[in-house]
Amino acid sequence: MIRAGIIGLGKMGLSHAAIVSPHPSVELVAVCDTSSLILDAFKKFSKVKVYSDYIKMIDSERLDSVVVATPTKFHYKMVRYALEKGIHTFCEKPFSLTTAEGENLVELANQKKLINQVGYHNHFIGTFRELKRLLKAGVIGDLVHFTGEAYGPVVTKEKGGTWRSDPGEGGGCLFDYASHVINLIQEIIGRPVKASGSQLKRIYSRDVEDAVYSILTLESGLSGILSVNWSDETYRKMATSLTILGKKGKIICDATEIKIFLKDGDAKENLPKGWTIKYITDFAIPVNFYLRGEEYSAQIDYFVDCILKNKPAEINSFKQALDTDKVIELLIADSKK
Amino acid sequence: MEMDKVIFGDNQFFAVNHLSDEKSRAQAIQFKDDSAIIRVLDQAREVGINTFMCTTHDRIASVCDYMRANPEKYRDFKIYPCMPYAHKYANAVTDLGIVGAIKQYVPGNFFSAITKGGAAFLTKDFIGLMELFIDAEMKMFKGIKIPVIFIQNVLVDMILGLKMYEVFKEYDSYIRKKYNSEPGYITMNMPALLDALNSVGIENPIICCSINKIGFRMSGGKEIYEKYLAEKAFRPIAMQVLAAGALRPKEAIEYLGNFPKIESVLFGASSKSHIQETKELIEHYL
């Protein structure tokens, strides 16, 4: 059994705890948070040990693996400490506040040969995987343009407050929402190397951006649009999508469906001329325990599998998350021009 | 208490579509007025469906107001509430953190009581907090028949995953005592949930879970679901029977006929002909 701990019991940390705990190869032995309300709930209702200090937890519990789900500004010191103690580490996104810190962690994880993964869970949604496969197979030919979007109703009223509202702490729409889209673009289409016309717009928040708009240019020279807004209440929950235009067709993909338009059809892929719509029911990754979406369990299953087989994560490694942090930096710098 | 064989759901009203984000937004536009919701509910009533299972969405409060204002029309009508409307809280937690979200949604001054009372108070009254949440969510149903009250799958499966099974026991007894209703559980992990409920002495529970021919959202696989449906004691309500639309209604409901234990089928539809067709299929095969 892999002995696991969780640091940070916010929305994601609780969700990870609930997914890690039923995993047949893992024993959730301890959790750590600074909220006495949350810790007392664990004390009262669960058998897991609770800590308010992550160093104490790591020093006392002989953990094999840890999930770090604290605010981004704490990732560096916590992940570093876990790695130094030889613990396989899953860290929530976004990875780090500065690329210097991120590079340091990538190096340390590789040097210690520890499994390292970041929670960009969209890569465990079957439709996005299918999109990646179709692009690789070249079904829409040479790429012409892309649009990466995410919209949702997180901040819909005028306000200040909360840790998320400090731009220095990674509290805005860029780190929280747009990082997902940037990471999808990076891993599915190609790595962005330039951001132009970037705008970080405040809508209701006092100190941080609620929307992110930018033109991204990839290594290949292909350019496209990033459009993200977490203050859009026409969406019931976060909706993320990629639209990719090629010379031979177009693909629109989100978490529920993938719509493919081909000018001529593709016999090898069995795709006819015109529109084909495929649904998540065909691509969902089977899981043993479901909470909020297959992808959350599937990413933990993958992390555990990498530990058991001692093979480095190919999906969502620290290195890939660091690449995303670098794009975030490019975007911030460009927005200040 | 017997449950109706056919239960009408509310996903179509609130832009929930597991197969298409785009369709879900189209539905949001179609049902922007409460009168459009009530019109479809009345169509369901006209074909003989008298149970409406719905989330504690703000807009259900308006539907309840309408029902209270027309008591004769809704004399035989029952609602199975499902709480909480999770996205309301999830978005608040993303924005405000867990404690901030509790502050925003717990009625009265309970939270100030917590901070004043300090740690000793904290360790004791989670159940009191849960009861306040339940009462706040149930307020909109005052005067309406609610014979079964469900917890939504996000919460059920969170408690299940955290192995905090005693919470189910407290919920179960509070619903029976305060509301004189049957507690119900919605889950994406039926076999694990049933084992957990049994382990804290909850026998023969009402469980609403995905049951469909292709195993969609049936965690752990179709085989173990089928085994539990054949062998274990519980009162299943089948949901996601069309696997979010991947199955045709006839083959989907014919499959449910293999399991005599299934007491009810939950489905949603926006047109009278669809409602009628599905209801007839359920009555034919179940």
Chai-1 contact restraints between the chains, C-beta under 6 A:
chainA,res_idxA,chainB,res_idxB,connection_type,confidence,min_distance_angstrom,max_distance_angstrom,comment,restraint_id
A,K11,B,V93,contact,1.0,0.0,6.0,A-B,restraint_1
A,A17,B,L162,contact,1.0,0.0,6.0,A-B,restraint_2
A,A18,B,M158,contact,1.0,0.0,6.0,A-B,restraint_3
A,A18,B,G161,contact,1.0,0.0,6.0,A-B,restraint_4
A,A18,B,L162,contact,1.0,0.0,6.0,A-B,restraint_5
A,I19,B,G161,contact,1.0,0.0,6.0,A-B,restraint_6
A,S21,B,G161,contact,1.0,0.0,6.0,A-B,restraint_7
A,S21,B,K163,contact,1.0,0.0,6.0,A-B,restraint_8
A,P22,B,G161,contact,1.0,0.0,6.0,A-B,restraint_9
A,S36,B,A119,contact,1.0,0.0,6.0,A-B,restraint_10
A,L37,B,L122,contact,1.0,0.0,6.0,A-B,restraint_11
A,D40,B,L122,contact,1.0,0.0,6.0,A-B,restraint_12
A,D40,B,T123,contact,1.0,0.0,6.0,A-B,restraint_13
A,A41,B,F126,contact,1.0,0.0,6.0,A-B,restraint_14
A,F45,B,M164,contact,1.0,0.0,6.0,A-B,restraint_15
A,F45,B,E166,contact,1.0,0.0,6.0,A-B,restraint_16
A,F45,B,V167,contact,1.0,0.0,6.0,A-B,restraint_17
A,S46,B,L162,contact,1.0,0.0,6.0,A-B,restraint_18
A,S46,B,K163,contact,1.0,0.0,6.0,A-B,restraint_19
A,S46,B,M164,contact,1.0,0.0,6.0,A-B,restraint_20
A,P153,B,N91,contact,1.0,0.0,6.0,A-B,restraint_21
A,V154,B,N91,contact,1.0,0.0,6.0,A-B,restraint_22
A,V154,B,T94,contact,1.0,0.0,6.0,A-B,restraint_23
A,V154,B,D95,contact,1.0,0.0,6.0,A-B,restraint_24
A,V155,B,D95,contact,1.0,0.0,6.0,A-B,restraint_25
A,T162,B,L96,contact,1.0,0.0,6.0,A-B,restraint_26
A,R236,B,A15,contact,1.0,0.0,6.0,A-B,restraint_27
A,R236,B,H87,contact,1.0,0.0,6.0,A-B,restraint_28
A,K237,B,H87,contact,1.0,0.0,6.0,A-B,restraint_29
A,A239,B,D21,contact,1.0,0.0,6.0,A-B,restraint_30
A,D254,B,D21,contact,1.0,0.0,6.0,A-B,restraint_31
A,T256,B,L19,contact,1.0,0.0,6.0,A-B,restraint_32
A,T256,B,S20,contact,1.0,0.0,6.0,A-B,restraint_33
A,T256,B,D21,contact,1.0,0.0,6.0,A-B,restraint_34
A,E257,B,S20,contact,1.0,0.0,6.0,A-B,restraint_35
A,Y279,B,L19,contact,1.0,0.0,6.0,A-B,restraint_36
A,T281,B,F216,contact,1.0,0.0,6.0,A-B,restraint_37
A,T281,B,A243,contact,1.0,0.0,6.0,A-B,restraint_38
A,T281,B,A244,contact,1.0,0.0,6.0,A-B,restraint_39
A,T281,B,A246,contact,1.0,0.0,6.0,A-B,restraint_40
A,V287,B,S219,contact,1.0,0.0,6.0,A-B,restraint_41
A,N288,B,S219,contact,1.0,0.0,6.0,A-B,restraint_42
A,N288,B,G220,contact,1.0,0.0,6.0,A-B,restraint_43
A,F289,B,N189,contact,1.0,0.0,6.0,A-B,restraint_44
A,F289,B,S219,contact,1.0,0.0,6.0,A-B,restraint_45
A,Y290,B,M188,contact,1.0,0.0,6.0,A-B,restraint_46
A,Y290,B,N189,contact,1.0,0.0,6.0,A-B,restraint_47
A,Y290,B,S219,contact,1.0,0.0,6.0,A-B,restraint_48
A,L291,B,D157,contact,1.0,0.0,6.0,A-B,restraint_49
A,L291,B,G161,contact,1.0,0.0,6.0,A-B,restraint_50
